[in-house]
Amino acid sequence: PDGLAVRSSSAILTVSDAPTWNTTSGTLGSFAAGGSVSASVSASGDATLAYSKVSGSFPGGCSINSSTGAITGTESGASASTTYNFTLRVTDGQGQTADRAFSITIEVGMPNSGQFN
């Protein structure tokens, strides 16, 4: 307030931005009931990132790798074609977060018929 502002010659303040999603929201794909599920999401940040599910549900048998953002597993339990909606959160080393909504669809073929993937 006295007008005697000073600027340091060394950077004593640093700014850490919240992580940002690289993967657009929406569907991550359709997979066959009882089959292998493999989808992934990615984000960018200036610190180590961790991925987690904060709401909704994954297809039975699937989980997320908190380090890589890979959603994998062998689907179990679907008896009808179902879309699973969920929200993922990416958290950086400073505790800053960003959320995004995604979905995965599990397709169940007709009984006594062939199904191709």
N, C-alpha and C positions, 0 to 999 in steps of 0.2 A: 503493500500500500504506500510505501514511501518513495516509489519510483526507482529504487536502486536494485533492479532485477539483475541477476547474475546467471550466466549459463555455464554449466560445468563442461570441462573439456573431455571428460570421460562419461560414458553412458552409465548412469547410476539407476535409471529406470528402464525396465524392459516390459514389453507388452506381450501377453500370450493370448492369442485368439482362440475362441472355442473351435472344436473340431467341425469340419464340414463333410457332408455326405457326398461321395462320388457316385453312388448307386441311386438312380431315380426311384421314387416311391412307386408302389404298385406291385404287380405280379412278378414273382421270381421264377415262375414256370409251372408246368403241369407234369405230374409223375404218376406212374401206374401203381395201383393198390398192391401192397406186398412187395414192391420193388425198391430199388435203391433210390434215395433222394440225395441230390448234390446240388446245392445252390450257394452262392456267396454274395456278400455285400462288402463294400469298402468305404472308407472315409479317409480324410487327410487331416493332419494336425501337426503342431510343432512339438509334440511330446508323445510318449508311448500311449497307444490307444487300446481300450478294452471294449468289447461288444457284449451286450446282454439283452435279453427279452424283458420288457417291462410290463407288457399286457398282452392278452390274447393267448393263443395256443399254437404250437407246432403240431404237425401230423404225429401220430403215435410212433415212437421209436426214433424220433429226430431230436437233435440238440444243436446248439451253436458253440463253436470254438471261440472262446472269449478273446483269444489272441489274433486269430486270422479272419474272423467273420464268416467262416464256412459253416453252412447248415447242412448236416449230413446225417445219415442213418438209413435203416431199412424200415419202410413204412409198415405199421401194424395197426390193425383195428378198424380200418375203413370198410364199411359194408355198403356204402353208397357214395357216389361222387360228392366230394366235399371241398369247399374252399376254406382254408384256415387263414384267418386274419390276425395279425400281431403287430406290435410296435417294438422296434429295436432302439436301443440307446447306445451311443458311442460316448465313452468318457475318456478324457485325456488325463495326463499325469497331474494336472492342477485341479482336477475335479470338475472341469467344465464339461457340459453335456450337450448333445444334440439328439433329438428323437426323430424317427421316420417310420411311417406305416408301410407294411409289406403284406403279401399274401402268397400262399402256395396252394395249388389245387391238386387233389388226389382224384384220379379218374378210376372208376370201377367199371369194367367191361360187363357185357350182358352174360348171365349165367350160361354155361355150356357153349361158349363161343370163344373164338380166338381173339387175342388182343395184340397189336403190334405197337412198339414204342420207337 
